[in-house]
Amino acid sequence: MKDTVSYKYWHHPLRRDLLTLRQVYDSMSRAGAGQNEIPLMIQLVENPRYKFPGFTLFHGAVDLEQHDYIHIILGRGMLELDEAFTIGFTMGSTKKVTETEEQLFALIAQYLYPTVYQFGEREIEVFRDAVRLGYVSDCQPLDEIDFRQYLDMPLRVVRERIGVEANLLRAYYEIEKNRYPDATASRRLLDA
């Protein structure tokens, strides 16, 4: 029987960077939802499988496996604020997101996503911050990385190889932690 943990409690902090991507992904897989459990509305918006030829609705669209790797690389859990940050940073890392695209995604996430997945004002703020943070980061576009080649490398090495600046993330996470002291996702960001 597989040990499981609720997605609400799963989190692998940024500072714990000696485990391999595979080890942390295996841990996360015991807590997260499968692709078939994700509502169609979310898949239509976030999954590249639903792209129209020659048309990109939202830059940074990735499948669930890729999305989970990005959560890990960014040191985020699976709560709503974590989702908002992960999606925003991924979009921002493409360096192609327009203000209109950002606003449209925020509206869809706030009003059209199924209720349990909807972003509130706090999530929208974190999403917008993350878009900008991804934009200023020197990392590779996260939606274009084949993370499977890094599965057996420690997270620290993976972050270095793809250019994700842990210091940049830590600085923002300190701000987020102070801004939302009552939010579990924000409070645990800098845990050891």
LODOPA-749423 format. One record per residue: z, x, y of N, C-alpha, C in turn; residue number from 0; residue in one letter. Coordinates in nm, 3 decimals. Example, Ala and Ser with C-alpha at 12.3 -4.5 7.8 and 13.67 -1.06 7.14 Angstrom:
REM residues 2
     npz     npx     npy    capz    capx    capy     cpz     cpx     cpy   n res
   0.780   1.319  -0.569   0.780   1.230  -0.450   0.780   1.320  -0.330   0   A
   0.708   1.285  -0.225   0.714   1.367  -0.106   0.787   1.290   0.003   1   S
REM end
This chain:
REM residues 192
     npz     npx     npy    capz    capx    capy     cpz     cpx     cpy   n res
   0.000   0.084  -0.119   0.000   0.000   0.000   0.000   0.088   0.124   0   M
  -0.083   0.053   0.217  -0.099   0.130   0.341   0.014   0.098   0.438   1   K
   0.074   0.201   0.496   0.173   0.179   0.601   0.100   0.132   0.725   2   D
   0.153   0.028   0.787   0.092  -0.020   0.910   0.196  -0.022   1.021   3   T
   0.147  -0.014   1.141   0.232  -0.023   1.259   0.161  -0.118   1.355   4   V
   0.236  -0.194   1.430   0.175  -0.286   1.526   0.101  -0.207   1.634   5   S
  -0.013  -0.260   1.676  -0.088  -0.196   1.784  -0.003  -0.181   1.909   6   Y
   0.096  -0.268   1.926   0.181  -0.264   2.045   0.263  -0.136   2.053   7   K
   0.293  -0.079   1.938   0.379   0.039   1.934   0.302   0.169   1.915   8   Y
   0.174   0.157   1.876   0.098   0.280   1.850   0.064   0.350   1.981   9   W
   0.096   0.478   1.984   0.062   0.560   2.100   0.076   0.706   2.059  10   H
  -0.022   0.786   2.093  -0.016   0.930   2.068  -0.027   1.000   2.204  11   H
   0.086   1.045   2.258   0.087   1.101   2.394  -0.005   1.222   2.412  12   P
  -0.050   1.238   2.532  -0.139   1.348   2.571  -0.081   1.484   2.533  13   L
   0.049   1.500   2.548   0.113   1.631   2.523   0.114   1.671   2.376  14   R
   0.103   1.574   2.288   0.104   1.605   2.144  -0.039   1.638   2.104  15   R
  -0.080   1.761   2.132  -0.221   1.796   2.118  -0.252   1.895   2.007  16   D
  -0.158   1.915   1.915  -0.181   2.010   1.806  -0.234   1.944   1.679  17   L
  -0.217   1.812   1.667  -0.273   1.742   1.552  -0.424   1.732   1.569  18   L
  -0.495   1.717   1.457  -0.640   1.705   1.465  -0.679   1.563   1.504  19   T
  -0.800   1.551   1.552  -0.853   1.420   1.588  -0.850   1.328   1.466  20   L
  -0.882   1.380   1.349  -0.882   1.300   1.227  -0.742   1.247   1.195  21   R
  -0.641   1.333   1.207  -0.504   1.291   1.177  -0.460   1.176   1.268  22   Q
  -0.490   1.189   1.394  -0.448   1.085   1.489  -0.532   0.959   1.470  23   V
  -0.661   0.975   1.443  -0.747   0.859   1.419  -0.699   0.781   1.295  24   Y
  -0.663   0.853   1.189  -0.612   0.786   1.069  -0.487   0.706   1.100  25   D
  -0.400   0.763   1.182  -0.279   0.693   1.224  -0.314   0.568   1.305  26   S
  -0.408   0.582   1.395  -0.449   0.470   1.480  -0.516   0.360   1.397  27   M
  -0.592   0.399   1.297  -0.664   0.302   1.214  -0.570   0.206   1.142  28   S
  -0.449   0.249   1.118  -0.351   0.163   1.051  -0.293   0.060   1.147  29   R
  -0.321   0.073   1.275  -0.264  -0.018   1.374  -0.368  -0.106   1.443  30   A
  -0.490  -0.059   1.452  -0.591  -0.128   1.532  -0.667  -0.235   1.457  31   G
  -0.745  -0.311   1.532  -0.830  -0.416   1.477  -0.962  -0.356   1.428  32   A
  -1.022  -0.419   1.330  -1.154  -0.378   1.284  -1.262  -0.438   1.373  33   G
  -1.382  -0.381   1.366  -1.493  -0.428   1.449  -1.515  -0.579   1.433  34   Q
  -1.502  -0.630   1.310  -1.526  -0.772   1.286  -1.415  -0.861   1.342  35   N
  -1.305  -0.803   1.385  -1.195  -0.879   1.445  -1.206  -0.888   1.598  36   E
  -1.300  -0.814   1.655  -1.318  -0.814   1.800  -1.405  -0.934   1.838  37   I
  -1.360  -1.018   1.931  -1.438  -1.136   1.971  -1.579  -1.099   2.019  38   P
  -1.673  -1.189   1.990  -1.813  -1.165   2.024  -1.832  -1.138   2.173  39   L
  -1.762  -1.209   2.259  -1.777  -1.189   2.404  -1.750  -1.044   2.441  40   M
  -1.647  -0.986   2.383  -1.614  -0.846   2.413  -1.720  -0.753   2.356  41   I
  -1.767  -0.782   2.235  -1.872  -0.698   2.176  -2.000  -0.703   2.259  42   Q
  -2.034  -0.822   2.310  -2.155  -0.834   2.392  -2.148  -0.746   2.516  43   L
  -2.029  -0.734   2.573  -2.011  -0.658   2.696  -1.994  -0.509   2.668  44   V
  -1.918  -0.473   2.564  -1.876  -0.335   2.546  -1.948  -0.257   2.436  45   E
  -2.018  -0.323   2.345  -2.077  -0.255   2.231  -2.226  -0.229   2.255  46   N
  -2.271  -0.104   2.240  -2.412  -0.072   2.266  -2.508  -0.139   2.169  47   P
  -2.457  -0.190   2.059  -2.542  -0.260   1.963  -2.609  -0.381   2.028  48   R
  -2.548  -0.432   2.133  -2.599  -0.551   2.200  -2.676  -0.520   2.328  49   Y
  -2.717  -0.396   2.345  -2.797  -0.360   2.463  -2.937  -0.419   2.451  50   K
  -2.993  -0.454   2.564  -3.131  -0.500   2.568  -3.220  -0.379   2.594  51   F
  -3.335  -0.369   2.528  -3.424  -0.255   2.550  -3.460  -0.241   2.698  52   P
  -3.441  -0.122   2.751  -3.475  -0.093   2.890  -3.378  -0.148   2.992  53   G
  -3.265  -0.204   2.947  -3.170  -0.264   3.040  -3.028  -0.231   2.997  54   F
  -2.950  -0.177   3.089  -2.811  -0.146   3.062  -2.724  -0.232   3.152  55   T
  -2.647  -0.320   3.090  -2.556  -0.404   3.169  -2.439  -0.321   3.219  56   L
  -2.377  -0.246   3.127  -2.262  -0.162   3.164  -2.278  -0.023   3.103  57   F
  -2.275   0.077   3.189  -2.279   0.215   3.141  -2.149   0.247   3.067  58   H
  -2.161   0.329   2.964  -2.042   0.370   2.890  -2.010   0.282   2.771  59   G
  -2.098   0.190   2.736  -2.073   0.104   2.620  -2.071   0.188   2.493  60   A
  -1.970   0.164   2.409  -1.954   0.239   2.284  -1.910   0.144   2.173  61   V
  -1.932   0.186   2.047  -1.882   0.104   1.936  -1.732   0.128   1.920  62   D
  -1.670   0.052   1.831  -1.525   0.056   1.819  -1.473   0.193   1.775  63   L
  -1.542   0.258   1.683  -1.497   0.390   1.638  -1.497   0.489   1.754  64   E
  -1.605   0.492   1.829  -1.614   0.580   1.946  -1.505   0.547   2.047  65   Q
  -1.485   0.418   2.070  -1.383   0.370   2.163  -1.244   0.420   2.120  66   H
  -1.216   0.415   1.991  -1.087   0.462   1.940  -1.070   0.612   1.960  67   D
  -1.175   0.688   1.936  -1.168   0.833   1.961  -1.136   0.860   2.108  68   Y
  -1.196   0.783   2.196  -1.173   0.803   2.339  -1.029   0.770   2.376  69   I
  -0.974   0.662   2.320  -0.831   0.633   2.341  -0.747   0.756   2.308  70   H
  -0.776   0.817   2.194  -0.698   0.932   2.147  -0.715   1.050   2.242  71   I
  -0.837   1.081   2.279  -0.865   1.195   2.367  -0.795   1.177   2.502  72   I
  -0.787   1.053   2.549  -0.723   1.026   2.678  -0.572   1.009   2.666  73   L
  -0.519   1.011   2.545  -0.374   0.996   2.526  -0.325   0.856   2.558  74   G
  -0.407   0.755   2.526  -0.372   0.616   2.556  -0.342   0.540   2.428  75   R
  -0.255   0.440   2.441  -0.224   0.351   2.330  -0.325   0.238   2.323  76   G
  -0.278   0.120   2.277  -0.370   0.007   2.260  -0.325  -0.118   2.336  77   M
  -0.239  -0.101   2.433  -0.198  -0.215   2.515  -0.304  -0.241   2.623  78   L
  -0.289  -0.351   2.695  -0.392  -0.393   2.790  -0.421  -0.288   2.897  79   E
  -0.317  -0.225   2.951  -0.341  -0.120   3.052  -0.414  -0.001   2.991  80   L
  -0.385   0.029   2.864  -0.454   0.137   2.795  -0.602   0.104   2.779  81   D
  -0.631  -0.021   2.742  -0.770  -0.065   2.729  -0.843  -0.053   2.862  82   E
  -0.778  -0.100   2.968  -0.840  -0.095   3.100  -0.872   0.049   3.140  83   A
  -0.778   0.140   3.115  -0.800   0.280   3.152  -0.912   0.341   3.067  84   F
  -0.907   0.318   2.937  -1.006   0.377   2.847  -1.147   0.331   2.881  85   T
  -1.164   0.203   2.904  -1.296   0.151   2.939  -1.341   0.207   3.074  86   I
  -1.253   0.205   3.173  -1.288   0.255   3.306  -1.324   0.402   3.306  87   G
  -1.244   0.485   3.239  -1.271   0.628   3.236  -1.403   0.655   3.165  88   F
  -1.428   0.584   3.055  -1.554   0.602   2.982  -1.672   0.567   3.071  89   T
  -1.664   0.455   3.141  -1.772   0.416   3.232  -1.789   0.520   3.342  90   M
  -1.679   0.562   3.403  -1.685   0.660   3.511  -1.743   0.793   3.467  91   G
  -1.715   0.832   3.343  -1.763   0.962   3.295  -1.915   0.969   3.286  92   S
  -1.982   0.854   3.286  -2.129   0.855   3.282  -2.190   0.896   3.416  93   T
  -2.112   0.884   3.523  -2.157   0.913   3.661  -2.270   0.821   3.705  94   K
  -2.282   0.705   3.640  -2.392   0.612   3.670  -2.344   0.474   3.714  95   K
  -2.215   0.451   3.717  -2.161   0.318   3.746  -2.173   0.286   3.894  96   V
  -2.232   0.172   3.925  -2.242   0.127   4.064  -2.122   0.040   4.098  97   T
  -2.100   0.018   4.226  -1.992  -0.071   4.270  -2.014  -0.212   4.216  98   E
  -2.139  -0.257   4.215  -2.171  -0.390   4.163  -2.137  -0.399   4.014  99   T
  -2.173  -0.297   3.939  -2.144  -0.294   3.796  -1.993  -0.297   3.771 100   E
  -1.919  -0.220   3.849  -1.773  -0.217   3.836  -1.715  -0.355   3.866 101   E
  -1.761  -0.418   3.973  -1.711  -0.551   4.010  -1.747  -0.656   3.905 102   Q
  -1.868  -0.649   3.852  -1.911  -0.745   3.750  -1.827  -0.731   3.624 103   L
  -1.804  -0.607   3.580  -1.721  -0.588   3.461  -1.581  -0.644   3.485 104   F
  -1.524  -0.615   3.601  -1.389  -0.663   3.632  -1.384  -0.816   3.629 105   A
  -1.485  -0.882   3.683  -1.489  -1.029   3.682  -1.498  -1.083   3.539 106   L
  -1.584  -1.023   3.458  -1.598  -1.068   3.319  -1.468  -1.047   3.243 107   I
  -1.408  -0.928   3.258  -1.283  -0.898   3.187  -1.169  -0.988   3.233 108   A
  -1.171  -1.027   3.358  -1.063  -1.109   3.412  -1.080  -1.258   3.382 109   Q
  -1.204  -1.306   3.379  -1.224  -1.450   3.368  -1.300  -1.498   3.245 110   Y
  -1.382  -1.415   3.183  -1.465  -1.461   3.071  -1.419  -1.411   2.935 111   L
  -1.341  -1.304   2.932  -1.289  -1.257   2.804  -1.196  -1.363   2.746 112   Y
  -1.183  -1.369   2.613  -1.084  -1.460   2.554  -0.946  -1.431   2.614 113   P
  -0.867  -1.534   2.631  -0.741  -1.526   2.704  -0.655  -1.406   2.666 114   T
  -0.636  -1.381   2.539  -0.547  -1.272   2.497  -0.600  -1.134   2.538 115   V
  -0.731  -1.123   2.564  -0.792  -0.995   2.601  -0.818  -0.983   2.752 116   Y
  -0.795  -1.088   2.827  -0.827  -1.086   2.970  -0.745  -0.983   3.046 117   Q
  -0.808  -0.923   3.144  -0.740  -0.830   3.234  -0.676  -0.909   3.346 118   F
  -0.551  -0.875   3.379  -0.486  -0.928   3.497  -0.512  -0.834   3.614 119   G
  -0.448  -0.861   3.726  -0.466  -0.778   3.846  -0.427  -0.632   3.819 120   E
  -0.320  -0.612   3.748  -0.272  -0.477   3.717  -0.376  -0.401   3.635 121   R
  -0.431  -0.466   3.533  -0.533  -0.402   3.450  -0.659  -0.371   3.531 122   E
  -0.695  -0.460   3.621  -0.813  -0.437   3.707  -0.789  -0.314   3.795 123   I
  -0.670  -0.300   3.850  -0.638  -0.183   3.933  -0.649  -0.054   3.851 124   E
  -0.594  -0.054   3.731  -0.600   0.065   3.645  -0.745   0.092   3.604 125   V
  -0.820  -0.012   3.571  -0.961   0.003   3.538  -1.037   0.071   3.652 126   F
  -1.017   0.022   3.774  -1.087   0.080   3.890  -1.046   0.225   3.914 127   R
  -0.917   0.253   3.903  -0.869   0.392   3.915  -0.937   0.481   3.811 128   D
  -0.945   0.431   3.689  -1.001   0.509   3.579  -1.150   0.535   3.596 129   A
  -1.222   0.438   3.650  -1.365   0.460   3.678  -1.380   0.579   3.771 130   V
  -1.299   0.582   3.876  -1.306   0.692   3.973  -1.261   0.824   3.912 131   R
  -1.157   0.819   3.831  -1.107   0.941   3.767  -1.212   0.998   3.671 132   L
  -1.277   0.911   3.594  -1.384   0.956   3.505  -1.500   1.015   3.583 133   G
  -1.526   0.958   3.699  -1.636   1.006   3.783  -1.607   1.146   3.836 134   Y
  -1.484   1.172   3.878  -1.452   1.304   3.935  -1.424   1.408   3.827 135   V
  -1.400   1.364   3.706  -1.377   1.458   3.596  -1.505   1.535   3.566 136   S
  -1.488   1.658   3.522  -1.603   1.739   3.482  -1.636   1.723   3.334 137   D
  -1.579   1.622   3.270  -1.603   1.603   3.126  -1.746   1.556   3.101 138   C
  -1.789   1.575   2.977  -1.917   1.521   2.934  -1.909   1.369   2.936 139   Q
  -2.022   1.299   2.947  -2.018   1.153   2.937  -1.961   1.113   2.800 140   P
  -1.849   1.045   2.800  -1.779   1.017   2.675  -1.857   0.926   2.582 141   L
  -1.946   0.846   2.636  -2.026   0.757   2.552  -2.135   0.831   2.475 142   D
  -2.161   0.956   2.510  -2.268   1.033   2.446  -2.217   1.135   2.346 143   E
  -2.087   1.147   2.331  -2.029   1.250   2.244  -2.021   1.201   2.100 144   I
  -2.063   1.286   2.006  -2.044   1.258   1.864  -1.910   1.320   1.825 145   D
  -1.805   1.240   1.828  -1.671   1.290   1.802  -1.651   1.333   1.657 146   F
  -1.737   1.289   1.566  -1.720   1.327   1.425  -1.727   1.478   1.405 147   R
  -1.799   1.548   1.491  -1.806   1.694   1.478  -1.674   1.761   1.514 148   Q
  -1.585   1.688   1.578  -1.456   1.743   1.622  -1.338   1.694   1.538 149   Y
  -1.363   1.617   1.434  -1.255   1.554   1.359  -1.148   1.650   1.309 150   L
  -1.186   1.768   1.270  -1.089   1.861   1.212  -1.038   1.966   1.311 151   D
  -1.056   1.938   1.438  -1.006   2.028   1.543  -0.884   1.965   1.609 152   M
  -0.790   2.049   1.655  -0.675   1.996   1.729  -0.722   1.928   1.858 153   P
  -0.648   1.828   1.899  -0.686   1.753   2.020  -0.703   1.843   2.141 154   L
  -0.618   1.943   2.154  -0.629   2.036   2.268  -0.768   2.100   2.271 155   R
  -0.816   2.144   2.156  -0.947   2.209   2.147  -1.058   2.108   2.176 156   V
  -1.045   1.988   2.123  -1.147   1.885   2.148  -1.158   1.858   2.298 157   V
  -1.043   1.842   2.363  -1.045   1.816   2.508  -1.111   1.931   2.583 158   R
  -1.081   2.053   2.543  -1.143   2.169   2.609  -1.293   2.169   2.589 159   E
  -1.338   2.142   2.467  -1.481   2.147   2.435  -1.561   2.042   2.512 160   R
  -1.501   1.925   2.533  -1.577   1.819   2.601  -1.545   1.811   2.750 161   I
  -1.454   1.897   2.796  -1.425   1.907   2.939  -1.325   1.807   2.994 162   G
  -1.248   1.741   2.908  -1.146   1.647   2.957  -1.027   1.729   3.007 163   V
  -0.996   1.715   3.135  -0.890   1.792   3.198  -0.755   1.723   3.179 164   E
  -0.672   1.779   3.090  -0.541   1.720   3.063  -0.456   1.716   3.190 165   A
  -0.468   1.817   3.276  -0.389   1.819   3.400  -0.428   1.703   3.494 166   N
  -0.556   1.671   3.500  -0.602   1.559   3.580  -0.543   1.428   3.527 167   L
  -0.547   1.411   3.396  -0.491   1.290   3.335  -0.341   1.282   3.359 168   L
  -0.270   1.393   3.338  -0.124   1.394   3.359  -0.089   1.355   3.503 169   R
  -0.163   1.407   3.599  -0.136   1.375   3.739  -0.153   1.225   3.765 170   A
  -0.260   1.167   3.712  -0.279   1.023   3.730  -0.172   0.945   3.653 171   Y
  -0.140   0.988   3.533  -0.041   0.915   3.452   0.095   0.913   3.520 172   Y
   0.128   1.018   3.592   0.253   1.019   3.669   0.248   0.912   3.778 173   E
   0.135   0.901   3.845   0.117   0.797   3.947   0.128   0.658   3.884 174   I
   0.057   0.638   3.774   0.060   0.508   3.707   0.201   0.472   3.660 175   E
   0.272   0.569   3.607   0.410   0.547   3.560   0.500   0.503   3.675 176   K
   0.483   0.563   3.791   0.563   0.527   3.909   0.519   0.393   3.968 177   N
   0.392   0.364   3.960   0.338   0.240   4.016   0.379   0.117   3.933 178   R
   0.386   0.135   3.801   0.417   0.023   3.711   0.535   0.059   3.621 179   Y
   0.654   0.078   3.676   0.768   0.123   3.596   0.812   0.023   3.489 180   P
   0.773  -0.102   3.503   0.811  -0.202   3.403   0.707  -0.218   3.292 181   D
   0.596  -0.147   3.300   0.489  -0.159   3.200   0.509  -0.055   3.089 182   A
   0.521  -0.102   2.967   0.541  -0.013   2.852   0.430   0.092   2.844 183   T
   0.305   0.049   2.861   0.192   0.142   2.851   0.204   0.255   2.952 184   A
   0.249   0.224   3.072   0.261   0.326   3.177   0.384   0.414   3.157 185   S
   0.494   0.354   3.115   0.619   0.431   3.096   0.606   0.537   2.989 186   R
   0.531   0.510   2.884   0.526   0.604   2.771   0.414   0.708   2.781 187   R
   0.335   0.705   2.887   0.221   0.796   2.899   0.258   0.943   2.890 188   L
   0.368   0.981   2.949   0.405   1.123   2.956   0.515   1.159   2.857 189   L
   0.539   1.072   2.758   0.638   1.103   2.655   0.596   1.227   2.578 190   D
   0.695   1.298   2.530   0.666   1.421   2.452   0.624   1.389   2.312 191   A
REM end
